[in-house]
Amino acid sequence: MDIVRVTADAPAEVFEELSALDRSCFGAEGWTARAFSELAARDGGAVLAAYAGDELAGLFAGFTAADTGEVLTLATAPGHRRNGVARLLLGEFLSSVPDETENVALEVRQSNTAAVGLYMSLGFEKAGVRRRFYSDPDEDADIMVKNMKESAGKC
Ligand SMILES: CC(C)(COP(=O)(O)OP(=O)(O)OC[C@H]1O[C@@H](n2cnc3c(N)ncnc32)[C@H](O)[C@@H]1OP(=O)(O)O)[C@@H](O)C(=O)NCCC(=O)NCCS
């Protein structure tokens, strides 16, 4: 599995492919190609793609700004799940954040046991709830946060 950092000058088809995977996983909440390309161009933006040969197996989008980071979207293609792809993508982001990053946060549907399991295994803890954060279907989000300073130097 190859993890590639997608930069703003990548071909348009790369962003189209990221969007197609994100939309296949999240429906109408999935990101457009433009959203991926704008994030890739932004200071602190991180767009990562996992490839199995030529095939897009997973994607990650997030950013860091000042002392915080945020996971914005993360998805693995159905045929590649439970193979460590999401763990690789998120691990790559977490290991590349600037030294001053104090914590990384995300929102996750409370019913998304696969994602919650992944985040907990990487040291994220529940920090709060955003009521009715999601629509179609309506659902609360758990806010999860990983303290980057606590985990530093432990392994
Ligand atoms: C959540 C998702 C990204 C996980 O991707 P993945 O590549 O299959 O995950 P990994 O193989 O890296 O799994 C890492 C860990 O996550 C947890 N996990 C992943 N899938 C799981 C499942 N179906 N049930 C329970 N735990 C699961 C496990 O702790 C797993 O570690 P293990 O395999 O050693 O037990 C994937 O299921 C997905 O794309 N879902 C749809 C989109 C989505 O919900 N994204 C997250 C939005 S917040």
The ligand as an SDF file (V2000), in Angstrom:
LIG
                    3D

 48 50  0  0  0  0  0  0  0  0999 V2000
  -14.0610    3.5830    9.2570 C   0  0  0  0  0  0  0  0  0  0  0  0
  -13.1850    3.1560    8.0900 C   0  0  0  0  0  0  0  0  0  0  0  0
  -12.4690    4.3980    7.5310 C   0  0  0  0  0  0  0  0  0  0  0  0
  -12.1310    2.1560    8.5930 C   0  0  0  0  0  0  0  0  0  0  0  0
  -11.2650    1.8900    7.5060 O   0  0  0  0  0  0  0  0  0  0  0  0
  -10.3770    0.5450    7.4120 P   0  0  0  0  0  0  0  0  0  0  0  0
   -9.3100    0.8130    6.4310 O   0  0  0  0  0  0  0  0  0  0  0  0
  -11.2660   -0.6220    7.1720 O   0  0  0  0  0  0  0  0  0  0  0  0
   -9.8040    0.4620    8.8870 O   0  0  0  0  0  0  0  0  0  0  0  0
   -8.4870   -0.3280    9.3500 P   0  0  0  0  0  0  0  0  0  0  0  0
   -8.3880   -1.6270    8.6140 O   0  0  0  0  0  0  0  0  0  0  0  0
   -7.3160    0.5800    9.2870 O   0  0  0  0  0  0  0  0  0  0  0  0
   -8.8890   -0.6470   10.8470 O   0  0  0  0  0  0  0  0  0  0  0  0
   -8.2060   -0.0690   11.9480 C   0  0  0  0  0  0  0  0  0  0  0  0
   -9.0230   -0.3470   13.2020 C   0  0  0  0  0  0  0  0  0  0  0  0
  -10.3070    0.2860   13.1340 O   0  0  0  0  0  0  0  0  0  0  0  0
  -11.2830   -0.5270   13.8030 C   0  0  0  0  0  0  0  0  0  0  0  0
  -12.2460   -1.0190   12.8140 N   0  0  0  0  0  0  0  0  0  0  0  0
  -12.1830   -0.8700   11.4680 C   0  0  0  0  0  0  0  0  0  0  0  0
  -13.2730   -1.4310   10.8900 N   0  0  0  0  0  0  0  0  0  0  0  0
  -14.0300   -1.9290   11.8970 C   0  0  0  0  0  0  0  0  0  0  0  0
  -15.2780   -2.6040   11.9350 C   0  0  0  0  0  0  0  0  0  0  0  0
  -15.9660   -2.8760   10.8060 N   0  0  0  0  0  0  0  0  0  0  0  0
  -15.7870   -2.9510   13.1370 N   0  0  0  0  0  0  0  0  0  0  0  0
  -15.1280   -2.6620   14.2680 C   0  0  0  0  0  0  0  0  0  0  0  0
  -13.8990   -2.0290   14.3080 N   0  0  0  0  0  0  0  0  0  0  0  0
  -13.3840   -1.6730   13.1250 C   0  0  0  0  0  0  0  0  0  0  0  0
  -10.5060   -1.6640   14.4170 C   0  0  0  0  0  0  0  0  0  0  0  0
  -10.0480   -1.2280   15.6910 O   0  0  0  0  0  0  0  0  0  0  0  0
   -9.3460   -1.7990   13.4440 C   0  0  0  0  0  0  0  0  0  0  0  0
   -8.2320   -2.4420   13.9850 O   0  0  0  0  0  0  0  0  0  0  0  0
   -8.0920   -4.0470   13.8410 P   0  0  0  0  0  0  0  0  0  0  0  0
   -8.3680   -4.3860   12.4020 O   0  0  0  0  0  0  0  0  0  0  0  0
   -6.6910   -4.2960   14.2710 O   0  0  0  0  0  0  0  0  0  0  0  0
   -9.1390   -4.6150   14.7600 O   0  0  0  0  0  0  0  0  0  0  0  0
  -14.0170    2.4360    6.9680 C   0  0  0  0  0  0  0  0  0  0  0  0
  -14.8520    1.4620    7.5770 O   0  0  0  0  0  0  0  0  0  0  0  0
  -14.8550    3.3740    6.1260 C   0  0  0  0  0  0  0  0  0  0  0  0
  -14.3750    3.9180    5.1360 O   0  0  0  0  0  0  0  0  0  0  0  0
  -16.1240    3.5740    6.5130 N   0  0  0  0  0  0  0  0  0  0  0  0
  -17.0240    4.4790    5.7680 C   0  0  0  0  0  0  0  0  0  0  0  0
  -16.5760    5.9200    5.9030 C   0  0  0  0  0  0  0  0  0  0  0  0
  -16.4310    6.3330    7.3580 C   0  0  0  0  0  0  0  0  0  0  0  0
  -17.2720    6.0120    8.1850 O   0  0  0  0  0  0  0  0  0  0  0  0
  -15.3450    7.0950    7.6410 N   0  0  0  0  0  0  0  0  0  0  0  0
  -15.0840    7.6260    8.9820 C   0  0  0  0  0  0  0  0  0  0  0  0
  -15.8470    8.9030    9.1700 C   0  0  0  0  0  0  0  0  0  0  0  0
  -15.5890    9.6120   10.7780 S   0  0  0  0  0  0  0  0  0  0  0  0
  1  2  1  0
  2  3  1  0
  2  4  1  0
  2 36  1  0
  4  5  1  0
  5  6  1  0
  6  7  2  0
  6  8  1  0
  6  9  1  0
  9 10  1  0
 10 11  2  0
 10 12  1  0
 10 13  1  0
 13 14  1  0
 14 15  1  0
 15 16  1  0
 15 30  1  0
 16 17  1  0
 17 18  1  0
 17 28  1  0
 18 19  1  0
 18 27  1  0
 19 20  2  0
 20 21  1  0
 21 22  1  0
 21 27  2  0
 22 23  1  0
 22 24  2  0
 24 25  1  0
 25 26  2  0
 26 27  1  0
 28 29  1  0
 28 30  1  0
 30 31  1  0
 31 32  1  0
 32 33  2  0
 32 34  1  0
 32 35  1  0
 36 37  1  0
 36 38  1  0
 38 39  2  0
 38 40  1  0
 40 41  1  0
 41 42  1  0
 42 43  1  0
 43 44  2  0
 43 45  1  0
 45 46  1  0
 46 47  1  0
 47 48  1  0
M  END
$$$$
